[in-house]
């Protein structure tokens, strides 16, 4: 092996390690930016609400322990 190729390889690996470590560090440390979202609209209420109908009563009877 040639000494020049060994030194060239070492410089390359050293640079790759430094650059990779720096890239990983910046990826972890950089704060995430979130854009504010518009608030979700609540669905209009029909005014009917909960009703205790016959089929609901039958379900409650069968679900008793």
C-alpha positions as protocol buffer text, in pm:
chain_id: "A"
residue {
  index: 1
  type: UNK
  ca { x: 0 y: 0 z: 0 }
}
residue {
  index: 2
  type: UNK
  ca { x: 102 y: 350 z: -68 }
}
residue {
  index: 3
  type: UNK
  ca { x: 138 y: 591 z: 230 }
}
residue {
  index: 4
  type: UNK
  ca { x: -35 y: 864 z: 29 }
}
residue {
  index: 5
  type: UNK
  ca { x: -344 y: 648 z: -18 }
}
residue {
  index: 6
  type: UNK
  ca { x: -353 y: 564 z: 355 }
}
residue {
  index: 7
  type: UNK
  ca { x: -337 y: 932 z: 454 }
}
residue {
  index: 8
  type: UNK
  ca { x: -598 y: 1023 z: 190 }
}
residue {
  index: 9
  type: UNK
  ca { x: -828 y: 752 z: 319 }
}
residue {
  index: 10
  type: UNK
  ca { x: -783 y: 869 z: 679 }
}
residue {
  index: 11
  type: UNK
  ca { x: -862 y: 1229 z: 586 }
}
residue {
  index: 12
  type: UNK
  ca { x: -1171 y: 1116 z: 403 }
}
residue {
  index: 13
  type: UNK
  ca { x: -1296 y: 901 z: 692 }
}
residue {
  index: 14
  type: UNK
  ca { x: -1218 y: 1176 z: 945 }
}
residue {
  index: 15
  type: UNK
  ca { x: -1408 y: 1432 z: 737 }
}
residue {
  index: 16
  type: UNK
  ca { x: -1700 y: 1195 z: 687 }
}
residue {
  index: 17
  type: UNK
  ca { x: -1721 y: 1127 z: 1061 }
}
residue {
  index: 18
  type: UNK
  ca { x: -1710 y: 1496 z: 1148 }
}
residue {
  index: 19
  type: UNK
  ca { x: -1962 y: 1592 z: 882 }
}
residue {
  index: 20
  type: UNK
  ca { x: -2196 y: 1303 z: 977 }
}
residue {
  index: 21
  type: UNK
  ca { x: -2178 y: 1390 z: 1345 }
}
residue {
  index: 22
  type: UNK
  ca { x: -2246 y: 1756 z: 1273 }
}
residue {
  index: 23
  type: UNK
  ca { x: -2541 y: 1671 z: 1048 }
}
residue {
  index: 24
  type: UNK
  ca { x: -2689 y: 1442 z: 1314 }
}
residue {
  index: 25
  type: UNK
  ca { x: -2639 y: 1706 z: 1583 }
}
residue {
  index: 26
  type: UNK
  ca { x: -2809 y: 1977 z: 1379 }
}
residue {
  index: 27
  type: UNK
  ca { x: -3097 y: 1743 z: 1298 }
}
residue {
  index: 28
  type: UNK
  ca { x: -3157 y: 1676 z: 1666 }
}
residue {
  index: 29
  type: UNK
  ca { x: -3100 y: 2027 z: 1802 }
}
residue {
  index: 30
  type: UNK
  ca { x: -3285 y: 2230 z: 1541 }
}
residue {
  index: 31
  type: UNK
  ca { x: -3629 y: 2323 z: 1679 }
}
residue {
  index: 32
  type: UNK
  ca { x: -3932 y: 2206 z: 1492 }
}
residue {
  index: 33
  type: UNK
  ca { x: -4155 y: 2473 z: 1347 }
}
residue {
  index: 34
  type: UNK
  ca { x: -4526 y: 2419 z: 1349 }
}
residue {
  index: 35
  type: UNK
  ca { x: -4764 y: 2641 z: 1162 }
}
residue {
  index: 36
  type: UNK
  ca { x: -5072 y: 2742 z: 1358 }
}
residue {
  index: 37
  type: UNK
  ca { x: -5383 y: 2563 z: 1241 }
}
residue {
  index: 38
  type: UNK
  ca { x: -5725 y: 2712 z: 1213 }
}
residue {
  index: 39
  type: UNK
  ca { x: -5951 y: 2597 z: 1496 }
}
residue {
  index: 40
  type: UNK
  ca { x: -6191 y: 2324 z: 1396 }
}
residue {
  index: 41
  type: UNK
  ca { x: -6549 y: 2426 z: 1378 }
}
residue {
  index: 42
  type: UNK
  ca { x: -6790 y: 2242 z: 1602 }
}
residue {
  index: 43
  type: UNK
  ca { x: -7080 y: 2078 z: 1419 }
}
residue {
  index: 44
  type: UNK
  ca { x: -7412 y: 2252 z: 1446 }
}
residue {
  index: 45
  type: UNK
  ca { x: -7638 y: 2096 z: 1704 }
}
residue {
  index: 46
  type: UNK
  ca { x: -7980 y: 1991 z: 1589 }
}
residue {
  index: 47
  type: UNK
  ca { x: -8130 y: 2041 z: 1933 }
}
residue {
  index: 48
  type: UNK
  ca { x: -8257 y: 1685 z: 1946 }
}
residue {
  index: 49
  type: UNK
  ca { x: -8001 y: 1548 z: 2191 }
}
residue {
  index: 50
  type: UNK
  ca { x: -8024 y: 1211 z: 2364 }
}
residue {
  index: 51
  type: UNK
  ca { x: -8360 y: 1037 z: 2365 }
}
residue {
  index: 52
  type: UNK
  ca { x: -8455 y: 734 z: 2565 }
}
residue {
  index: 53
  type: UNK
  ca { x: -8647 y: 542 z: 2300 }
}
residue {
  index: 54
  type: UNK
  ca { x: -8795 y: 195 z: 2314 }
}
residue {
  index: 55
  type: UNK
  ca { x: -8503 y: 23 z: 2143 }
}
residue {
  index: 56
  type: UNK
  ca { x: -8259 y: 195 z: 2383 }
}
residue {
  index: 57
  type: UNK
  ca { x: -8463 y: 72 z: 2682 }
}
residue {
  index: 58
  type: UNK
  ca { x: -8451 y: -283 z: 2542 }
}
residue {
  index: 59
  type: UNK
  ca { x: -8075 y: -259 z: 2509 }
}
residue {
  index: 60
  type: UNK
  ca { x: -8039 y: -139 z: 2867 }
}
residue {
  index: 61
  type: UNK
  ca { x: -8250 y: -432 z: 2987 }
}
residue {
  index: 62
  type: UNK
  ca { x: -8036 y: -688 z: 2805 }
}
residue {
  index: 63
  type: UNK
  ca { x: -7710 y: -524 z: 2918 }
}
residue {
  index: 64
  type: UNK
  ca { x: -7786 y: -543 z: 3291 }
}
residue {
  index: 65
  type: UNK
  ca { x: -7563 y: -764 z: 3499 }
}
